[in-house]
Amino acid sequence: MYMENKFFLCEHCNYKTNKLYNLKRHQNAIHNIIDNKTIKEENLIQKEENLIQKKENIIQKEENILYCSKCNKKYKTKKFLINHEEKCKGINSLTCPKCMKSFSSYGNKFNHIKKNNCKARSIIHADKSNTNINNITNNIINNNTNNIIINNYGSERTDFITFDDMLKIFRLSGNNIIPRYIELKHFNKDFPENHNIKCEKNNECFIKKNGEWKITDIEYLSKNLIINNSSELYQYYNKEKYKIENNIQNIDIIEFIKKRFNYLDLNMDRQIYNSIKNEIKDIIKSSKII
C-alpha cells in the first residue's frame, strides 16, 4: 500500500481509492489481506462473543437443573427428582438419618451407620447448613413454632421405636395395642416430623400427602390406620417372635395379643373393631398439633 496524489494504491493490482478503509476492504475481499490491527480487533470481538455464548450456556444449564425442595440436591430430570423427594428426609448427605450426627466424609458416615448402635433423634437436631428449607411446614409444638419437614403420610420414621417400646405396647390389656402404636408413631412429641395427621378446631381432618396438607374423612382415615398399623404390628411380631415370647412367657397372653392386632380376627368381632376405631378417632381429635 502506498499513496500517490492523495490516492491509496493497492500493491497487488491497479485498484486505487481516496479512502483508506476502502483499500483495506478491497485487499481483504480480493487479496485476502488483513492488517494486524484488524486481526486483533476481530480476535477481540470473537473472544467477547465466545464469552457471551459461554455465559448463556451456563445460564441455560442452570435453568435446566432441578433442586430438591428439602435438601437442595441437584437433578437433571424431573423423574429422578420426584423419586428422590418421595424418600428425602431433608438432611444433607453427610448426616446419619437416624441420630442426625454429621460427618466430614462418606467413609466416616458409612462406618458409623455400619455399627448400628446410635440413638434415634429428631430431624430438628440435624445440621441444616446444606439444606434448602424454603418449603418447610410450620408446626406448633409445646407452644413453640419449629420449622421442620413433615414426612408424608405412609412414610413415617419408625427407627426411634425400640424393642422395649413395642414390648410395652404388646403387653397392654384390652383393645389398646393398635391405638397406642399409632399414638407413638404419629404423635410422638420428640419426633414432630411424623406429625402428618392433624385435626383443626372445627374437627376437619388433614394428612400430609405429596408434600401438601390434604383434607380427608376421619372415618376413612381411622379404618386405614387400623389396616396399615395392624399389618405393621403383625410383621414386627413375626420378626421378633421368639424374643417377644421369651419376655412374656405366657401362652394365653400371647394368643390374646395376636388377636388384638390381627386384622382378620378384628373384623370377626365388629364391636371390638369399632371400639378400636373410635379410640383412634379420639386420638386424632385430641391431637390438634396446629
N, C-alpha and C positions, 0 to 999 in steps of 0.2 A: 504494500500500500504506500502511495506517495501522492503529493499534491502538485497540481500544475494549473496555474492561472485560477486558483480558488476552486478547483475541482478535485475530488478524491478519485484516484485511478486504481483500478484493480490490477494487481501484479500478475494475474494469471490469464487475463483476457482484456478486451478493449472496453470493458464497462467503465463508465465514469458517472459521478453524481456530485452534486453540491452539498450533500448531507452525509455525514459520517455514518449515521445509523443505517442509511440505505445501502451503503457499501458493505457494512457488516452483515446486513440481512442477505444481500446478494451473495457474499462469499460463503455464508452458512448454507444457503439454499442450493447454490450452483456448485461450489467447490468443497462443500462440507468443512469449512474452516471456521472455527470459533476461537476467539482470543481468550486468554487466561482469565480475564476479569469476568467475561460472560460465563465461562465454565464454573467459576467459583460461585457466581450468583445463582446459576441453575442448580448446582450441588446443594447450596444452602436451602433453596426453595424445596428441593426434593427431600432433604432431611427433615424440614419442617412438616412437609406433607406426610412423611413416614411416621413422624412422632404423633401427629394428629390422628392418623389411622390406628396407631398402636393404642392410644388412649381410648379411642372409640371401641376398639376390640375388647379392651379390659372392661369398659363400662358395660358393654353388651354381655360379656361373660358373667359379670357380677349380677346383672339383671336376671340372668337365667338360673342363678344359684338359688336354691330353696333352703330356708333355715327352719329347724325345729323350733316351735314356739316355746318349748320347755327348756331345752339345754343348748340351743343355738348351734347344734351340729349341722354341717352343710350337706346338702344332697343335690344331685343333678336332675333327678326325675321325681315327679310327684308320687309315683307308685312307691318308691323306696322311702320317701318321706312319710307317707301315710302309714306304711308298715312299721316304721320306727316309732312314730308318735303314739301308736296304739300301745306300745310297750314301755315307752320312755317314762321315767320317774322324775325327770327334771334335775338330775345330778350330773356333774361332769364325769368324764371317762376315767379319771384317776381316783374316783371316790368309791369306797366299798358301799354297795347298795343296801347292806344290812346295818352296819354300825355307823355309817356316814363319815368314817375317817378317810382323809385324803392322803395320797402318797405321791412321792416325787417321780416315780416311774411305774410303768405297767408291770415290770417284774416284781417290784415290791408289793404291788396290789395283788398280783396273782398268788404270791407266796402267802400273803395274809388270808386271802379267801380260801386257799387250799387247806389251811389249818382248821377252818370252820369252827372256831371257838370264840368268836366275838359276840358281844351282846347287842341285840337289835335296838336301834334308836330311830326316832322320827326324822323325816327329811328336814324338819325345821332346824336340825343341828348340822346340816350339810353345808359345805363351803360352796357358796353360790357365786363366787367371783368369776366363774367362766360360764355362767348360765344366763339365759335371756328370760326374764320373768315379766314380760310385757302382758302376757295373757293369764296371769295367775288369778286365783279366786280369793276374795276376802272372806275370812271366817271369823266369827266371834266366839272365842273360847275363853271361859273364865273372865268374861267382860273385857278381854283384850283382843285387839284386831291383829291377826297374823297373816302375812302373805305367804300362802303355800299353794302348791299344785295338788288339786284333789284328784285321786285316782278314779277312773271311770268305774261305774257300777259293773261288777263282774270281774274287775281287775284289781281287787284289794290286796294289800300286803297281808301275809299270814306268817311271815318269818319271825315275828315277835311273839307268837303264841307258842308257849313252851309245853313240854310233856306234862309238867305239873299243873299248868292251866287246864289242859284237856282232861286230866285225871279228876280234877275238882268238878268239872262240868259233867263228866260221865257218872260221878258219884251222886249227883243231885237226885233227889226223890221227885216223884210227881212227873209233870209234863214240862219241866223247865230246861231240859237239855238243849233243844234247838234254840229257844229264845235267848238263853244265856250265851250261847255261842255267837249268835247274831249280834248281841249287845257287845260282846268282847271284840268282835271283828269290825263292826261298822261304827261303833260309838265310843271307842276307847279314847279317853281324854289325852293319853300320851302319844297317840298316833292320829292326829287330826287329818292326815292325808287320806284316811279311809272314811271320812265323814261324807260319803257320797249319797246319803239319803237325808232328806230334810223335810220337816213339816212346818209350815208357816202358821202364823196366828189364826188364820182363817181355816186351818186344817187342810189346806191344799198340799198335796204330797209331790215331791220332786226327787228325781235321781239324776246323777251326773252321767251323761252318756255322750260319747264322741266330743268331749271337751265342753259340753253345754249342759245347763240345767234344763231338764225337760219334765213337764208335768206328767204324772202317772196316777192311775187309780189305786188307792190304798188296798182295796180288796184284791186286785190282781197282783200287786206287789207283795202282799203278805203270803199269798199262795206260792208265788215264785221264790220267795225267800225260804219257804218250807222245803220245796223241791230241791233247790240248789244246795242248801246247807245240810239237809238230811243226807244227801249224796256225799258231801264233803266229810261229814262225820263218819259215815259208813266206810269210806275209803281210808280215813285215818285209823279207824278201829281195826280194820283188816291189816293195815300196815304195821301197827303196834300191838297186835292182838295178844301175843304172849306176854309182853311187858305189862300191858294193862291188866290182864287176868292174873298175873303173878302178884300185882299190887292189891287187887280187890279180893281174890281168893274166896269167892262166894258164887256158886253156880247160879243160884236163884237171882241174885242181884245182877249178874252179868246178863242173864236172859231178859230180865226186865229192862236193862239199859238198852239192849239191842232193839227191843220193841218200841222204844221211845225215839229212836232216830231212823228206824226202817220205814221208808215211805209207804211201802205196801201194807205193812201192819197198821200204820196210822190211818190209812184210807179205809180199813175194815171197821174202824171204830170212829164214826163221824163226830161223836161227842168229844172224844179226846182231840181229834183233828181240829175241830172248831175252837176248842179251848186254847190250843197252841196258837192258832191263827189269831185269835183275839188278843192273846198276850203280846204277840209280835206287833199288832196294831197299836197297842198301848205304849210299847217301847218307842215306836216311830213317833207317835203323837207327843210323847213326853220329852223327846229329844229334839227340841226346837233349837238347833245349833245356829240358826240365823234369825 
